Amino acid sequence: MPWNPECYHKFQRERFEPFEDLLGLVKARENLRVIDLGCGTGELTCRLANHLPASDVTGIDLSPEMLEKAAKQTRPELRFELKSIQEADGEWDLVFSCAALHWVDDHPSLVPKLFSMVSPGGQIAVQLPSNDKHAAHLLLAKLAGEEPYSSALGGWVRVSPVLSIAAYAELLYAHGGKEITVFERVYPHVLEDTDAMADWMSGAAMVPYFDRLPEELHDSFMKSYREQLRLRWPLGPVFYPFRRTLFAATRSP
C-alpha cells in the first residue's frame, strides 16, 4: 500500500508542530550542505531550507507518491531524490530527520552510521515518534495477532526500533558527539472521536500492516480496529498524548 499524502496531512498541524522544536535545536548558519532523511512531501524540507540561508538542501524519501508532491517545491538550492535512508551517504554539515527514523530498524547501528556522515563542526538533529506503548498502538498489534490477520501476516507484528533517550545519548557520546541534547516530549492532542484516531493511525502506523495484508482484508481490518478503539474510548473527544524523542549532537571541528 503506497503512502497517501492526503491522509498523512489530515493532521498536518499536529504532525508539523514537533518540527519547530527540532528546528530549535539546529545551529542556523549560512552555506551548509544539508540532507533531510525521510522528507515526505517536502513542506518541512522547504521550511528548513528557508531557515538556513544560502544553504544547499537535499531531501530524500522512498515514497514516489510523497516525492511527487515534494517536486513542486524544487529550486536551485533545494532538491529531492528517491532514495532510502539506509542508502544515504556522503558528508553533510547537517544531517536532519523529522519523524522518519522510526521506520528503520537497528538504531544501535543506524545512528552511528548517520552521525559518521556529519562533517567536522557539523550537526545531526532528529525527531522520531516514541509512542509505541500507547493504547492505540497496542490495540493495533493485538488485532494483527488475531485471525484471519495473523495467518495473513505470517505472525508478523511491527516492533518499534526506537531506543530510550539515555541510549541515544550514549550512542552519540560513544561516537564522538559533542553538545549532546536528548529529550522526550509529550505532544497533547485532542481528537474529535475514535474515528479521528483511526484516521490518524491509518496515515502512518497502519501502513506497514496494509503493506503485508492482502487487499481483500484491508476493509475488515480497519473496521475491526475502529471497533476496538470505540470499546477503549466510547465517548469523544479523545485525549491523545503523543510521545516523541528529539536529539541533536555536533561533531568536533
C-alpha positions in Angstrom: 0.0 0.0 0.0 1.6 3.3 -1.1 1.8 6.2 1.3 -1.1 8.6 1.0 0.0 12.3 1.3 -3.6 13.5 1.7 -4.3 11.1 4.5 -1.0 11.9 6.2 -1.6 15.6 6.0 -5.1 15.4 7.5 -3.5 16.1 10.9 -0.9 18.5 9.4 -0.7 20.9 12.3 -0.3 18.1 14.9 2.4 16.4 12.8 4.3 19.5 12.0 4.4 21.0 15.5 7.4 18.9 16.6 9.3 20.2 13.6 9.5 23.6 15.2 11.0 22.0 18.3 13.6 20.2 16.2 14.4 23.3 14.2 15.1 25.0 17.5 18.0 22.5 18.1 19.6 23.3 14.7 22.5 25.8 14.7 21.5 28.1 11.8 24.4 29.1 9.7 24.9 30.0 6.0 26.3 27.9 3.2 25.5 24.5 4.8 25.3 21.2 2.9 22.1 19.6 4.4 20.3 16.3 3.9 16.8 15.7 5.1 16.2 12.0 5.7 12.6 11.0 5.0 11.5 14.3 3.6 7.9 13.2 2.7 6.0 15.8 0.7 8.7 18.4 1.2 6.9 21.2 3.0 9.1 20.9 6.1 12.3 20.5 4.0 11.4 23.8 2.3 11.0 25.4 5.7 14.3 24.0 6.8 15.9 25.5 3.7 14.3 28.9 4.4 15.8 28.7 7.9 19.4 28.1 6.6 20.4 31.0 4.3 22.4 30.2 1.2 22.5 26.5 2.0 22.2 23.5 -0.3 19.5 21.2 0.8 18.6 17.7 -0.4 15.6 15.8 0.7 15.4 12.0 0.3 12.4 9.7 0.6 11.4 6.2 -0.6 7.8 7.1 -1.5 7.2 8.2 -5.1 3.8 9.5 -4.0 5.3 11.8 -1.4 8.1 12.9 -3.7 5.6 13.8 -6.5 4.3 16.4 -4.1 7.7 17.5 -3.0 9.0 18.0 -6.5 6.7 21.1 -6.9 8.9 22.9 -4.3 12.2 22.2 -6.1 14.5 25.2 -6.6 18.2 25.6 -7.3 19.2 25.2 -3.7 16.5 22.6 -2.8 16.1 19.2 -4.5 14.5 15.9 -3.8 15.7 12.3 -4.5 14.1 8.9 -4.5 16.4 7.1 -2.0 16.0 5.1 1.2 17.5 6.3 4.5 19.7 3.2 4.5 21.2 4.3 1.2 22.1 7.8 2.4 25.8 8.6 2.2 28.2 11.5 1.7 29.4 14.2 4.1 27.0 16.9 5.3 27.1 19.9 7.6 23.6 19.0 8.8 22.0 15.5 8.9 18.4 16.2 9.7 15.4 13.9 10.1 11.8 14.7 11.3 9.5 11.7 12.0 11.2 9.1 9.8 13.9 7.1 11.5 11.4 5.1 13.5 10.7 3.2 10.2 14.3 2.0 10.0 15.5 -0.9 12.1 18.7 -1.4 14.2 19.2 2.0 15.7 22.4 1.0 17.5 23.9 0.7 14.0 21.9 3.3 12.2 22.6 6.3 14.5 26.4 5.9 14.4 26.2 5.4 10.6 24.2 8.6 10.2 26.5 10.5 12.6 29.5 9.4 10.6 28.0 11.4 7.7 28.3 14.6 9.7 31.3 16.8 8.7 33.7 18.2 11.3 31.9 21.0 13.1 28.5 19.8 11.7 25.4 18.6 13.4 22.8 15.8 13.5 19.2 16.7 14.5 16.5 14.1 14.7 12.9 13.8 15.9 11.1 10.5 15.9 7.8 9.2 17.5 8.3 7.1 20.6 4.6 6.4 21.1 4.5 2.6 20.5 3.4 1.9 24.1 0.2 4.0 23.7 -3.1 2.0 23.8 -3.9 2.8 20.2 -0.6 1.1 19.1 -1.1 -1.8 21.4 -4.6 -2.4 20.1 -3.2 -2.4 16.6 -0.6 -5.0 17.4 -3.3 -7.1 19.3 -5.6 -7.0 16.3 -2.7 -8.1 14.0 -2.3 -11.1 16.2 -5.9 -12.3 15.7 -7.3 -14.3 12.8 -7.6 -14.1 9.9 -4.9 -11.4 10.1 -2.3 -13.3 12.0 -2.1 -16.0 9.3 -2.2 -13.5 6.5 0.7 -11.6 8.2 2.6 -14.8 8.9 2.6 -13.9 12.6 4.4 -10.6 11.9 3.7 -7.7 14.3 5.6 -4.5 14.0 8.1 -3.9 16.8 9.3 -0.3 17.1 13.1 0.1 16.9 13.1 3.3 18.9 15.5 3.3 21.8 15.4 5.1 25.2 16.6 8.7 25.4 19.6 7.5 27.5 20.6 5.0 24.8 20.6 7.7 22.1 22.8 9.9 24.4 25.2 7.1 25.0 25.4 6.2 21.3 26.2 9.8 20.3 28.8 10.2 23.0 30.4 6.9 22.2 30.9 8.0 18.6 32.3 11.4 19.3 29.2 13.5 19.7 29.6 16.9 21.5 26.9 19.3 22.8 24.5 16.4 23.1 20.8 17.1 23.6 18.3 14.3 24.0 14.8 14.5 25.4 11.3 13.2 25.1 8.3 15.4 24.9 4.6 14.6 25.1 2.5 16.5 22.5 -1.1 16.7 23.8 -3.7 16.3 21.0 -7.4 16.3 21.4 -9.2 14.3 18.6 -12.9 14.6 17.9 -13.6 10.9 18.4 -12.2 7.4 17.8 -12.8 7.7 14.1 -10.4 10.6 14.0 -7.9 8.4 16.0 -8.3 5.6 13.4 -7.7 8.2 10.6 -4.6 9.4 12.3 -3.3 5.8 12.7 -4.1 5.0 9.0 -1.8 7.8 7.9 1.3 6.1 9.2 1.2 3.4 11.8 -1.1 1.1 9.8 0.8 1.4 6.6 3.2 -1.5 7.2 0.2 -3.7 8.1 -1.7 -2.8 4.9 1.6 -3.4 3.0 1.6 -7.0 4.2 -2.2 -7.8 4.3 -3.9 -8.9 1.1 -6.2 -6.1 -0.2 -9.3 -8.1 0.5 -8.6 -7.9 4.2 -8.0 -4.2 4.4 -11.6 -3.1 5.0 -12.3 -5.7 7.6 -9.0 -4.9 9.4 -9.8 -1.2 9.5 -13.4 -1.9 10.6 -12.2 -4.2 13.4 -9.7 -1.6 14.5 -12.3 1.1 14.7 -14.5 -1.1 16.8 -11.6 -1.8 19.2 -10.9 1.9 19.6 -14.6 2.6 20.3 -14.5 0.0 23.1 -11.5 1.6 24.6 -12.8 5.2 24.2 -16.6 5.1 24.0 -17.0 8.8 24.3 -15.3 11.7 22.5 -13.3 13.8 22.4 -10.3 11.6 22.8 -7.2 12.9 24.5 -4.1 11.6 22.6 -0.8 12.2 24.4 1.8 11.6 21.7 5.4 11.0 22.8 8.3 12.0 20.6 12.1 11.8 21.1 14.3 14.6 19.9 18.1 14.5 19.8 21.0 16.6 18.4 24.8 16.5 18.6 27.7 18.1 16.9 31.0 16.6 15.6 34.3 18.1 16.8 35.8 20.5 14.2 
